[in-house]
Amino acid sequence: MNIQAKKSLTAGVALAVGLLLSFLIFTSKPKPEPRNLPVAQPPLVSALTVAPSQHQLPVMTQGTVAPRREIDVVAQVSGKVISVAEQFADGGFFEQGQTLVQIEDNDYRFALSRAKAKVAEAVQLLATEKGRARQAKREWRELGNREANDLFLRKPQLAAVQASLMRLRRIRGRQS
């Protein structure tokens, strides 16, 4: 017998043995026996008939209580406190427009008069600076030149004095 035939015969025998073993394994296994599953018992509960009533439940706790709103009252002017309303206390309630603290107005009146004096001084300085600017312009024309230096015509000095006066008027407007 040749080698090719031996290989084919060996492969055929191995295939037949494998098929036979597979058939025996599948057919010889035991069939499962049907079992009855236990019936689930419903849970046992107890029922109560209830009626509305009032109870106080004690609750023991700890922590920090914080207000919903906090307000810092700051005076815009300095001075001695003359009177304080009863409502001006931690947790106190008050109405809009109600006077809580009254401050002596001597310091305020003094500051106001000082501010008015500064404004008057700035107005006088502005008038002086305008006069100096006109004088400088006239002198420059008399020299015979047409184009003048801004510094010689005192434009920066005039702008600085005007800005200072505007700032003082804004501050005074807030104090009034």
C-alpha positions in Angstrom: 0.0 0.0 0.0 1.3 3.3 -0.8 1.9 6.2 1.6 -1.0 8.3 0.3 -3.5 5.6 0.8 -2.3 5.0 4.4 -2.7 8.6 5.2 -6.2 8.7 3.8 -7.2 5.5 5.7 -5.7 6.9 9.0 -7.6 10.2 8.5 -10.9 8.3 7.7 -10.5 6.1 10.8 -9.8 9.1 13.0 -12.8 10.9 11.6 -15.1 7.9 12.1 -13.9 7.4 15.7 -14.4 11.1 16.5 -17.9 11.1 15.1 -18.8 7.9 17.0 -17.4 9.4 20.3 -19.4 12.6 19.7 -22.6 10.7 19.0 -22.1 8.6 22.2 -21.4 11.7 24.3 -24.5 13.5 23.1 -26.9 10.5 23.4 -25.7 9.0 26.6 -26.0 12.0 28.9 -28.8 11.8 31.4 -31.9 13.8 30.8 -32.8 16.5 33.5 -35.6 15.6 35.7 -38.4 18.3 35.9 -38.6 19.8 39.4 -41.4 21.9 40.7 -40.3 25.3 41.8 -41.4 26.3 45.3 -44.3 28.8 45.3 -43.2 32.2 46.6 -45.0 33.0 49.8 -46.4 36.6 49.9 -44.6 38.8 52.6 -46.3 39.1 55.9 -47.3 42.7 56.7 -49.3 44.3 59.4 -51.7 47.1 58.8 -52.7 50.0 61.1 -55.6 52.3 61.0 -54.3 55.8 61.4 -55.9 59.1 62.5 -54.3 62.6 62.3 -52.9 64.0 65.5 -50.3 66.5 66.7 -46.9 65.5 68.1 -43.8 67.4 69.1 -40.6 65.8 67.9 -37.4 66.8 69.7 -34.5 67.4 67.3 -31.1 67.6 68.8 -28.6 69.4 66.4 -25.7 71.7 66.4 -24.3 74.2 63.9 -24.1 77.8 63.0 -27.1 80.0 62.4 -26.4 82.7 59.8 -28.8 85.5 58.7 -30.3 85.5 55.3 -29.0 89.1 54.8 -26.2 90.9 56.4 -25.8 94.7 56.1 -22.7 96.8 57.0 -23.7 100.3 57.9 -20.9 102.7 57.1 -21.0 106.4 57.7 -20.0 108.6 54.7 -18.8 111.3 57.0 -17.0 111.2 60.4 -18.4 112.6 63.6 -19.6 111.8 67.0 -22.7 109.6 67.4 -25.6 111.5 69.0 -28.3 109.0 69.1 -29.0 105.3 68.2 -32.5 103.8 67.5 -33.6 100.8 69.5 -34.0 98.8 66.2 -30.3 99.3 65.5 -29.3 95.9 67.1 -28.3 92.5 65.9 -31.3 90.9 64.3 -33.4 94.1 64.6 -36.0 95.1 62.0 -36.5 98.6 60.7 -38.4 100.4 57.9 -37.0 102.0 54.9 -36.0 105.6 55.6 -36.0 105.2 59.3 -33.1 106.9 61.1 -31.0 104.4 62.9 -28.0 106.5 63.9 -27.6 110.2 64.1 -24.2 111.7 63.8 -23.1 115.2 64.9 -22.8 117.3 61.8 -20.1 119.8 63.0 -17.3 117.8 61.2 -19.4 117.5 58.1 -20.2 121.3 58.0 -16.5 122.0 58.5 -15.5 119.7 55.6 -18.2 121.2 53.4 -17.0 124.8 54.0 -13.4 123.7 53.4 -14.5 122.0 50.1 -16.3 125.2 49.1 -13.2 127.2 49.8 -11.1 124.8 47.7 -13.6 125.2 44.8 -13.5 129.0 45.1 -9.7 128.8 45.2 -9.7 126.6 42.0 -12.1 129.1 40.3 -9.7 131.9 41.1 -6.7 129.8 39.9 -8.5 129.1 36.7 -9.2 132.7 36.1 -5.6 133.6 36.7 -4.4 130.8 34.4 -6.8 132.0 31.6 -5.3 135.5 32.0 -1.8 134.2 31.9 -2.6 132.2 28.7 -4.1 135.3 27.0 -1.0 137.3 28.1 1.3 134.7 26.7 -0.6 134.6 23.4 -0.4 138.4 23.1 3.3 138.4 23.8 3.9 135.7 21.2 2.0 137.7 18.6 4.1 140.7 19.4 7.3 138.7 18.7 6.0 138.3 15.2 5.7 134.5 15.1 2.5 132.7 14.0 3.1 129.3 15.5 3.4 129.1 19.3 4.6 126.4 21.6 1.7 124.9 23.7 3.8 125.1 26.8 4.6 128.8 26.2 0.8 129.4 25.6 0.2 127.7 29.0 -2.2 125.1 27.6 -1.1 122.2 29.8 -1.3 124.4 32.9 -4.8 125.6 31.9 -6.0 122.0 31.3 -4.6 120.9 34.7 -6.5 123.7 36.5 -9.7 122.9 34.7 -9.4 119.2 35.5 -8.8 120.1 39.2 -11.8 122.3 39.3 -14.0 119.6 37.7 -12.8 117.0 40.2 -13.5 119.4 43.1 -17.0 120.1 41.8 -17.8 116.4 41.5 -16.6 115.7 45.1 -18.6 118.7 46.4 -21.7 117.5 44.5 -21.5 114.2 46.3 -21.2 115.9 49.6 -24.2 118.2 49.2 
